[in-house]
Amino acid sequence: MTPLLEARNVTKLFGGGGIRKKPGTVALHDFSFRVDAEPPTITAIVGESGSGKTTLARLLLGLAAPTSGEVLYRGKDLRQLTTEDRHRFLRDVQVIFQDPYEVYNPFYKVDHVLETPVKKFHLAPTREKARELIEETLNAVGLRPDETLGRHPHQLSGGQRQRIMVARALLLQPRLIIADEPVSMVDASLRATILESLRQLHLKFSISILYITHDLTTAYQIGQNILVMYRGEVAEVGDVDLVVKQPRHPYTQLLIQSIPQADPTHPWQGHELPTNGSAPAAGAAHCTFVDRCPYAMDICRRQTPPLFRTDEHRAVACFLYKESPRLAGTDLEQVLATAAPAETIPA
């Protein structure tokens, strides 16, 4: 079956070149990932700032072009879509950005962001039907139309503004929602509500979700699978329970250890690995984590580790597991679980 959306051996460089031929910054390196049309899944992409998460989102949305490799929609390069295919792509793939306020025009009422897709994609034959559709969609994400419509963005809370953007995405009945840090700018008390709205869209409307975040806690709450990135490459990927509860890659272990625990007998001091010597020269093959890894070996400075399949539903890019079978980067779906997520997200 042709994937709905696929990144195939994608590399993205920023800067570089010029008279001195300086190397560019590698935001994403030889990255492959696919979202199938069926079954719908929720995959969390996790990593610290600079790991390539947002660059990946922009590439998948067609907002940036890869330096090499391809981003394909139903088997067709995003850069070569016909007008008809582009229109279909814009319906099938929707996005929810980090800052909901920046999406709004402060001079318009919030109705505008909902009415525009209804008109552009001819979702309702009359204004009355359009109003009914908008109200029904707002109710689906936990908003009351009489308390939402007719107001300007500044008159609503951050959580309400973000849920309106969830409703806007839902209006088009997409096959995939790319949510880029959707709860990082709302109060902690509202995060569970927004995540639960996304979870319900997945369950009720069979929508796949690509949840991009730096927060392992929310990734664990919503994700079926998780993909941990470091400096533009995949460190660990697989079933979210396996990766979070039994991390194998040293970087994933560092991330898990850095999560504060609600235990007064276990004071949190944070975890930071010291630099383990200088990193290899730019352009040389090596593990991107080698200068911080406490288990670094000579091979780590000479070769880029492939993904080793350590479990049925997990692969790790680390030479500690070199005795395990190798997994091609384009075969990530082999370790991804497709089981349905839990019904609710804990507050």
C-alpha positions as a Markdown table, in Angstrom:
| # | Residue | x | y | z |
|---|---|---|---|---|
| 1 | Met | 0.0 | 0.0 | 0.0 |
| 2 | Thr | 1.3 | 3.5 | -0.9 |
| 3 | Pro | 2.0 | 5.5 | 2.2 |
| 4 | Leu | -0.1 | 8.6 | 2.9 |
| 5 | Leu | 3.1 | 10.7 | 3.6 |
| 6 | Glu | 6.7 | 9.6 | 3.4 |
| 7 | Ala | 10.1 | 11.1 | 4.0 |
| 8 | Arg | 12.7 | 9.0 | 2.1 |
| 9 | Asn | 16.4 | 9.5 | 2.9 |
| 10 | Val | 15.9 | 13.2 | 3.6 |
| 11 | Thr | 18.7 | 15.4 | 4.5 |
| 12 | Lys | 18.3 | 19.1 | 5.2 |
| 13 | Leu | 21.3 | 21.5 | 5.5 |
| 14 | Phe | 21.2 | 25.2 | 6.5 |
| 15 | Gly | 23.8 | 27.7 | 5.5 |
| 16 | Gly | 27.3 | 26.7 | 4.4 |
| 17 | Gly | 29.0 | 27.3 | 1.1 |
| 18 | Gly | 30.3 | 30.8 | 0.2 |
| 19 | Ile | 33.9 | 31.6 | -0.7 |
| 20 | Arg | 35.4 | 29.6 | 2.2 |
| 21 | Lys | 33.2 | 26.6 | 1.4 |
| 22 | Lys | 32.1 | 26.3 | 5.0 |
| 23 | Pro | 30.0 | 23.2 | 5.8 |
| 24 | Gly | 26.3 | 23.8 | 6.5 |
| 25 | Thr | 24.5 | 23.0 | 9.7 |
| 26 | Val | 22.9 | 19.5 | 9.4 |
| 27 | Ala | 19.3 | 19.8 | 10.7 |
| 28 | Leu | 18.2 | 16.4 | 9.4 |
| 29 | His | 20.4 | 13.6 | 8.1 |
| 30 | Asp | 19.4 | 10.7 | 5.9 |
| 31 | Phe | 16.0 | 10.5 | 7.6 |
| 32 | Ser | 13.3 | 8.1 | 6.5 |
| 33 | Phe | 9.8 | 7.8 | 8.0 |
| 34 | Arg | 6.3 | 7.0 | 6.7 |
| 35 | Val | 2.7 | 7.4 | 7.7 |
| 36 | Asp | 0.4 | 4.9 | 6.2 |
| 37 | Ala | -3.2 | 5.6 | 5.3 |
| 38 | Glu | -4.3 | 2.6 | 7.4 |
| 39 | Pro | -4.3 | 1.9 | 10.2 |
| 40 | Pro | -4.3 | 5.3 | 11.9 |
| 41 | Thr | -1.5 | 5.7 | 14.5 |
| 42 | Ile | -0.1 | 8.2 | 17.0 |
| 43 | Thr | 3.6 | 8.7 | 16.8 |
| 44 | Ala | 5.5 | 11.0 | 19.1 |
| 45 | Ile | 8.8 | 12.6 | 17.8 |
| 46 | Val | 10.9 | 13.7 | 20.8 |
| 47 | Gly | 14.2 | 15.5 | 21.1 |
| 48 | Glu | 15.9 | 18.5 | 22.6 |
| 49 | Ser | 16.1 | 21.9 | 20.8 |
| 50 | Gly | 18.1 | 21.5 | 17.6 |
| 51 | Ser | 17.3 | 17.8 | 17.1 |
| 52 | Gly | 15.5 | 18.4 | 13.9 |
| 53 | Lys | 11.9 | 18.0 | 15.0 |
| 54 | Thr | 10.5 | 21.3 | 13.6 |
| 55 | Thr | 12.6 | 21.0 | 10.5 |
| 56 | Leu | 11.0 | 17.6 | 9.9 |
| 57 | Ala | 7.5 | 19.0 | 10.4 |
| 58 | Arg | 8.2 | 21.8 | 7.8 |
| 59 | Leu | 9.5 | 19.3 | 5.3 |
| 60 | Leu | 6.5 | 17.0 | 5.7 |
| 61 | Leu | 4.2 | 20.0 | 5.2 |
| 62 | Gly | 6.0 | 21.2 | 2.1 |
| 63 | Leu | 7.0 | 24.5 | 3.8 |
| 64 | Ala | 10.7 | 23.6 | 3.2 |
| 65 | Ala | 12.4 | 21.6 | 0.6 |
| 66 | Pro | 15.0 | 18.9 | 1.4 |
| 67 | Thr | 18.6 | 19.4 | 0.4 |
| 68 | Ser | 18.5 | 15.8 | -0.7 |
| 69 | Gly | 16.0 | 13.0 | -0.6 |
| 70 | Glu | 12.2 | 13.1 | -1.2 |
| 71 | Val | 9.0 | 13.9 | 0.7 |
| 72 | Leu | 6.2 | 12.0 | -1.0 |
| 73 | Tyr | 2.4 | 12.4 | -0.7 |
| 74 | Arg | 0.7 | 9.2 | -1.9 |
| 75 | Gly | 3.9 | 8.3 | -3.8 |
| 76 | Lys | 4.3 | 11.8 | -5.5 |
| 77 | Asp | 7.0 | 14.3 | -4.7 |
| 78 | Leu | 5.5 | 17.3 | -2.8 |
| 79 | Arg | 7.5 | 19.6 | -5.2 |
| 80 | Gln | 5.8 | 18.2 | -8.2 |
| 81 | Leu | 2.1 | 17.9 | -7.2 |
| 82 | Thr | -0.5 | 19.0 | -9.6 |
| 83 | Thr | -3.1 | 21.6 | -8.5 |
| 84 | Glu | -5.6 | 18.8 | -7.9 |
| 85 | Asp | -3.1 | 16.8 | -5.8 |
| 86 | Arg | -2.1 | 19.8 | -3.9 |
| 87 | His | -5.7 | 20.6 | -3.0 |
| 88 | Arg | -6.1 | 17.0 | -1.8 |
| 89 | Phe | -2.9 | 17.2 | 0.2 |
| 90 | Leu | -4.1 | 20.3 | 2.0 |
| 91 | Arg | -7.2 | 18.4 | 3.1 |
| 92 | Asp | -5.5 | 15.2 | 4.0 |
| 93 | Val | -2.6 | 16.7 | 6.0 |
| 94 | Gln | -3.4 | 19.4 | 8.6 |
| 95 | Val | -1.1 | 21.1 | 11.1 |
| 96 | Ile | -1.4 | 22.5 | 14.7 |
| 97 | Phe | 1.4 | 24.9 | 15.5 |
| 98 | Gln | 3.0 | 25.7 | 18.8 |
| 99 | Asp | 1.7 | 29.2 | 19.3 |
| 100 | Pro | -2.0 | 29.5 | 18.6 |
| 101 | Tyr | -2.0 | 33.3 | 19.0 |
| 102 | Glu | 0.3 | 33.8 | 16.0 |
| 103 | Val | -2.2 | 32.0 | 13.7 |
| 104 | Tyr | -4.9 | 34.5 | 14.3 |
| 105 | Asn | -5.4 | 37.9 | 12.8 |
| 106 | Pro | -6.3 | 40.1 | 15.8 |
| 107 | Phe | -8.6 | 42.2 | 13.7 |
| 108 | Tyr | -10.8 | 39.3 | 12.9 |
| 109 | Lys | -13.1 | 37.3 | 15.2 |
| 110 | Val | -12.1 | 33.7 | 15.7 |
| 111 | Asp | -15.0 | 32.7 | 13.4 |
| 112 | His | -12.7 | 33.7 | 10.5 |
| 113 | Val | -10.3 | 30.8 | 11.0 |
| 114 | Leu | -13.1 | 28.3 | 10.9 |
| 115 | Glu | -15.2 | 29.9 | 8.1 |
| 116 | Thr | -12.2 | 30.2 | 5.7 |
| 117 | Pro | -11.6 | 26.4 | 5.2 |
| 118 | Val | -15.3 | 25.8 | 5.0 |
| 119 | Lys | -15.5 | 28.2 | 2.1 |
| 120 | Lys | -12.3 | 27.2 | 0.4 |
| 121 | Phe | -13.0 | 23.5 | 0.4 |
| 122 | His | -16.8 | 23.8 | -0.1 |
| 123 | Leu | -17.6 | 21.9 | 3.0 |
| 124 | Ala | -21.1 | 23.2 | 3.3 |
| 125 | Pro | -23.7 | 24.2 | 0.7 |
| 126 | Thr | -25.2 | 27.1 | 2.7 |
| 127 | Arg | -24.2 | 29.5 | 5.4 |
| 128 | Glu | -26.7 | 27.8 | 7.8 |
| 129 | Lys | -25.1 | 24.4 | 7.1 |
| 130 | Ala | -21.6 | 25.9 | 7.5 |
| 131 | Arg | -22.6 | 27.3 | 10.9 |
| 132 | Glu | -24.0 | 23.9 | 12.0 |
| 133 | Leu | -20.8 | 22.2 | 10.9 |
| 134 | Ile | -18.6 | 24.7 | 12.8 |
| 135 | Glu | -20.7 | 24.4 | 16.0 |
| 136 | Glu | -20.6 | 20.6 | 15.7 |
| 137 | Thr | -16.8 | 20.6 | 15.3 |
| 138 | Leu | -16.3 | 23.0 | 18.3 |
| 139 | Asn | -18.4 | 20.7 | 20.5 |
| 140 | Ala | -16.2 | 17.7 | 19.3 |
| 141 | Val | -13.1 | 19.4 | 20.9 |
| 142 | Gly | -14.9 | 20.4 | 24.1 |
| 143 | Leu | -15.8 | 24.0 | 23.3 |
| 144 | Arg | -19.2 | 25.7 | 23.7 |
| 145 | Pro | -20.0 | 27.7 | 20.5 |
| 146 | Asp | -21.9 | 30.3 | 22.4 |
| 147 | Glu | -18.8 | 31.0 | 24.5 |
| 148 | Thr | -16.4 | 30.9 | 21.6 |
| 149 | Leu | -17.8 | 32.3 | 18.4 |
| 150 | Gly | -18.1 | 36.0 | 17.9 |
| 151 | Arg | -15.1 | 36.8 | 20.0 |
| 152 | His | -11.6 | 38.1 | 19.1 |
| 153 | Pro | -8.5 | 36.1 | 19.9 |
| 154 | His | -7.5 | 38.2 | 22.9 |
| 155 | Gln | -10.9 | 37.5 | 24.5 |
| 156 | Leu | -10.1 | 33.8 | 24.7 |
| 157 | Ser | -7.6 | 31.8 | 26.8 |
| 158 | Gly | -4.6 | 30.1 | 25.3 |
| 159 | Gly | -6.2 | 26.7 | 25.8 |
| 160 | Gln | -9.4 | 27.9 | 24.0 |
| 161 | Arg | -7.4 | 29.3 | 21.1 |
| 162 | Gln | -5.4 | 26.1 | 20.7 |
| 163 | Arg | -8.6 | 24.0 | 20.8 |
| 164 | Ile | -10.1 | 26.2 | 18.0 |
| 165 | Met | -7.0 | 25.3 | 15.9 |
| 166 | Val | -7.7 | 21.6 | 16.7 |
| 167 | Ala | -11.3 | 22.2 | 15.5 |
| 168 | Arg | -10.1 | 23.9 | 12.4 |
| 169 | Ala | -8.0 | 20.9 | 11.5 |
| 170 | Leu | -10.9 | 18.5 | 12.2 |
| 171 | Leu | -13.2 | 20.5 | 9.9 |
| 172 | Leu | -11.4 | 19.1 | 6.9 |
| 173 | Gln | -11.6 | 15.5 | 8.2 |
| 174 | Pro | -7.9 | 15.0 | 7.5 |
| 175 | Arg | -6.0 | 11.7 | 7.4 |
| 176 | Leu | -3.1 | 13.1 | 9.3 |
| 177 | Ile | -2.6 | 15.9 | 11.8 |
| 178 | Ile | 1.0 | 17.1 | 12.5 |
| 179 | Ala | 1.0 | 18.7 | 15.9 |
| 180 | Asp | 4.2 | 20.7 | 16.5 |
| 181 | Glu | 4.5 | 21.4 | 20.3 |
| 182 | Pro | 0.8 | 22.0 | 20.6 |
| 183 | Val | 0.7 | 22.2 | 24.4 |
| 184 | Ser | 4.0 | 23.9 | 25.2 |
| 185 | Met | 2.5 | 27.4 | 25.5 |
| 186 | Val | -0.6 | 26.6 | 27.5 |
| 187 | Asp | -1.0 | 26.1 | 31.2 |
| 188 | Ala | -0.3 | 22.7 | 32.6 |
| 189 | Ser | -3.9 | 22.3 | 33.7 |
| 190 | Leu | -5.0 | 22.6 | 30.1 |
| 191 | Arg | -2.5 | 20.2 | 28.5 |
| 192 | Ala | -4.4 | 17.1 | 29.4 |
| 193 | Thr | -7.6 | 18.6 | 27.9 |
| 194 | Ile | -5.9 | 19.4 | 24.6 |
| 195 | Leu | -4.1 | 16.1 | 24.4 |
| 196 | Glu | -7.4 | 14.3 | 25.1 |
| 197 | Ser | -9.0 | 16.2 | 22.3 |
| 198 | Leu | -6.3 | 14.9 | 19.9 |
| 199 | Arg | -6.7 | 11.4 | 21.3 |
| 200 | Gln | -10.4 | 11.5 | 20.7 |
| 201 | Leu | -9.9 | 12.7 | 17.1 |
| 202 | His | -7.8 | 9.7 | 16.6 |
| 203 | Leu | -10.3 | 7.3 | 18.1 |
| 204 | Lys | -13.5 | 8.7 | 16.7 |
| 205 | Phe | -12.4 | 9.9 | 13.3 |
| 206 | Ser | -9.5 | 7.5 | 12.5 |
| 207 | Ile | -7.0 | 10.3 | 12.1 |
| 208 | Ser | -3.3 | 9.6 | 12.4 |
| 209 | Ile | -1.3 | 12.1 | 14.6 |
| 210 | Leu | 2.3 | 13.0 | 14.4 |
| 211 | Tyr | 3.0 | 14.6 | 17.8 |
| 212 | Ile | 6.2 | 16.6 | 17.9 |
| 213 | Thr | 7.5 | 17.6 | 21.3 |
| 214 | His | 10.5 | 18.0 | 23.7 |
| 215 | Asp | 8.3 | 16.7 | 26.5 |
| 216 | Leu | 8.7 | 13.0 | 27.2 |
| 217 | Thr | 5.8 | 13.0 | 29.7 |
| 218 | Thr | 3.2 | 14.2 | 27.2 |
| 219 | Ala | 4.7 | 12.0 | 24.5 |
| 220 | Tyr | 4.2 | 9.0 | 26.7 |
| 221 | Gln | 0.7 | 10.0 | 27.5 |
| 222 | Ile | -0.5 | 10.3 | 24.0 |
| 223 | Gly | 1.8 | 8.2 | 21.8 |
| 224 | Gln | 1.6 | 4.6 | 20.7 |
| 225 | Asn | 5.1 | 4.8 | 19.2 |
| 226 | Ile | 8.0 | 7.2 | 19.9 |
| 227 | Leu | 10.9 | 8.3 | 17.8 |
| 228 | Val | 13.8 | 9.9 | 19.7 |
| 229 | Met | 16.0 | 12.2 | 17.7 |
| 230 | Tyr | 19.4 | 13.7 | 18.4 |
| 231 | Arg | 21.2 | 16.2 | 16.1 |
| 232 | Gly | 19.1 | 15.3 | 13.1 |
| 233 | Glu | 19.3 | 11.5 | 13.4 |
| 234 | Val | 17.2 | 8.8 | 15.0 |
| 235 | Ala | 18.6 | 7.5 | 18.3 |
| 236 | Glu | 15.8 | 5.1 | 19.3 |
| 237 | Val | 12.4 | 4.2 | 17.9 |
| 238 | Gly | 9.6 | 1.9 | 18.8 |
| 239 | Asp | 6.7 | 1.1 | 21.1 |
| 240 | Val | 6.4 | 4.0 | 23.6 |
| 241 | Asp | 6.2 | 1.7 | 26.7 |
| 242 | Leu | 9.4 | -0.1 | 25.7 |
| 243 | Val | 11.4 | 3.1 | 24.9 |
| 244 | Val | 10.2 | 5.1 | 27.9 |
| 245 | Lys | 10.2 | 2.4 | 30.6 |
| 246 | Gln | 13.3 | 0.5 | 29.4 |
| 247 | Pro | 15.4 | 3.0 | 27.4 |
| 248 | Arg | 18.4 | 1.5 | 25.5 |
| 249 | His | 20.2 | 4.3 | 23.8 |
| 250 | Pro | 22.4 | 6.4 | 26.2 |
| 251 | Tyr | 20.7 | 9.6 | 25.0 |
| 252 | Thr | 17.2 | 8.2 | 25.7 |
| 253 | Gln | 18.4 | 7.1 | 29.1 |
| 254 | Leu | 19.7 | 10.7 | 29.8 |
| 255 | Leu | 16.3 | 12.1 | 28.8 |
| 256 | Ile | 14.4 | 9.7 | 31.0 |
| 257 | Gln | 16.7 | 10.4 | 34.0 |
| 258 | Ser | 16.2 | 14.2 | 33.6 |
| 259 | Ile | 12.4 | 13.9 | 34.3 |
| 260 | Pro | 11.7 | 15.2 | 37.8 |
| 261 | Gln | 10.0 | 12.6 | 40.0 |
| 262 | Ala | 7.1 | 13.3 | 42.4 |
| 263 | Asp | 8.9 | 11.7 | 45.3 |
| 264 | Pro | 10.1 | 13.8 | 48.3 |
| 265 | Thr | 12.6 | 11.1 | 49.2 |
| 266 | His | 14.2 | 11.3 | 45.7 |
| 267 | Pro | 15.3 | 14.9 | 45.3 |
| 268 | Trp | 15.8 | 15.8 | 41.6 |
| 269 | Gln | 19.3 | 17.1 | 40.7 |
| 270 | Gly | 19.1 | 16.7 | 37.0 |
| 271 | His | 21.5 | 14.7 | 34.8 |
| 272 | Glu | 24.1 | 16.2 | 32.5 |
| 273 | Leu | 26.8 | 14.1 | 30.9 |
| 274 | Pro | 30.3 | 15.7 | 30.7 |
| 275 | Thr | 31.8 | 16.1 | 27.3 |
| 276 | Asn | 33.7 | 12.9 | 26.5 |
| 277 | Gly | 36.5 | 14.3 | 24.5 |
| 278 | Ser | 36.2 | 16.4 | 21.3 |
| 279 | Ala | 33.7 | 15.5 | 18.6 |
| 280 | Pro | 35.0 | 14.0 | 15.3 |
| 281 | Ala | 35.6 | 16.5 | 12.5 |
| 282 | Ala | 32.6 | 17.8 | 10.6 |
| 283 | Gly | 31.7 | 15.5 | 7.7 |
| 284 | Ala | 33.4 | 12.4 | 9.2 |
| 285 | Ala | 31.4 | 9.3 | 9.8 |
| 286 | His | 30.7 | 9.0 | 13.5 |
| 287 | Cys | 27.9 | 8.7 | 16.2 |
| 288 | Thr | 26.4 | 12.1 | 16.8 |
| 289 | Phe | 26.3 | 11.4 | 20.6 |
| 290 | Val | 29.9 | 10.2 | 20.9 |
| 291 | Asp | 31.2 | 13.3 | 22.6 |
| 292 | Arg | 28.6 | 13.0 | 25.4 |
| 293 | Cys | 28.3 | 9.2 | 25.7 |
| 294 | Pro | 29.8 | 7.4 | 28.7 |
| 295 | Tyr | 30.0 | 4.2 | 26.7 |
| 296 | Ala | 31.8 | 5.6 | 23.7 |
| 297 | Met | 34.0 | 3.2 | 21.9 |
| 298 | Asp | 36.6 | 3.6 | 19.1 |
| 299 | Ile | 34.1 | 2.4 | 16.5 |
| 300 | Cys | 31.7 | 5.2 | 17.5 |
| 301 | Arg | 34.3 | 7.8 | 16.3 |
| 302 | Arg | 34.8 | 6.0 | 13.0 |
| 303 | Gln | 31.4 | 4.8 | 11.9 |
| 304 | Thr | 27.8 | 6.0 | 12.0 |
| 305 | Pro | 25.8 | 3.4 | 13.8 |
| 306 | Pro | 22.9 | 1.9 | 11.9 |
| 307 | Leu | 19.6 | 1.0 | 13.7 |
| 308 | Phe | 19.9 | -2.3 | 15.5 |
| 309 | Arg | 16.6 | -4.2 | 16.2 |
| 310 | Thr | 16.9 | -5.0 | 19.9 |
| 311 | Asp | 13.3 | -6.0 | 20.3 |
| 312 | Glu | 10.3 | -6.8 | 18.1 |
| 313 | His | 9.0 | -3.3 | 18.5 |
| 314 | Arg | 12.2 | -1.3 | 19.1 |
| 315 | Ala | 15.4 | -0.3 | 17.2 |
| 316 | Val | 18.4 | 1.6 | 18.6 |
| 317 | Ala | 21.2 | 3.4 | 16.8 |
| 318 | Cys | 24.0 | 2.3 | 19.1 |
| 319 | Phe | 27.0 | 0.0 | 18.7 |
| 320 | Leu | 26.3 | -1.4 | 22.2 |
| 321 | Tyr | 23.8 | -3.6 | 20.4 |
| 322 | Lys | 25.9 | -4.5 | 17.3 |
| 323 | Glu | 25.1 | -8.2 | 17.8 |
| 324 | Ser | 21.4 | -7.5 | 17.1 |
| 325 | Pro | 20.0 | -7.6 | 13.5 |
| 326 | Arg | 20.4 | -4.4 | 11.5 |
| 327 | Leu | 17.4 | -2.4 | 10.4 |
| 328 | Ala | 17.4 | -0.3 | 7.3 |
| 329 | Gly | 16.4 | 3.3 | 8.0 |
| 330 | Thr | 13.6 | 3.0 | 5.5 |
| 331 | Asp | 12.1 | 0.0 | 7.4 |
| 332 | Leu | 11.1 | 1.8 | 10.6 |
| 333 | Glu | 7.5 | 0.7 | 10.3 |
| 334 | Gln | 8.7 | -2.8 | 11.0 |
| 335 | Val | 9.2 | -1.9 | 14.7 |
| 336 | Leu | 6.2 | 0.4 | 15.1 |
| 337 | Ala | 3.2 | -0.9 | 17.1 |
| 338 | Thr | -0.3 | -0.4 | 15.8 |
| 339 | Ala | -2.3 | -1.2 | 18.9 |
| 340 | Ala | -5.1 | 1.2 | 19.8 |
| 341 | Pro | -4.2 | 3.7 | 22.6 |
| 342 | Ala | -5.9 | 4.0 | 25.9 |
| 343 | Glu | -9.3 | 5.7 | 26.0 |
| 344 | Thr | -8.3 | 8.7 | 28.2 |
| 345 | Ile | -5.3 | 10.7 | 29.2 |
| 346 | Pro | -4.7 | 11.1 | 32.9 |
| 347 | Ala | -5.0 | 14.6 | 34.2 |
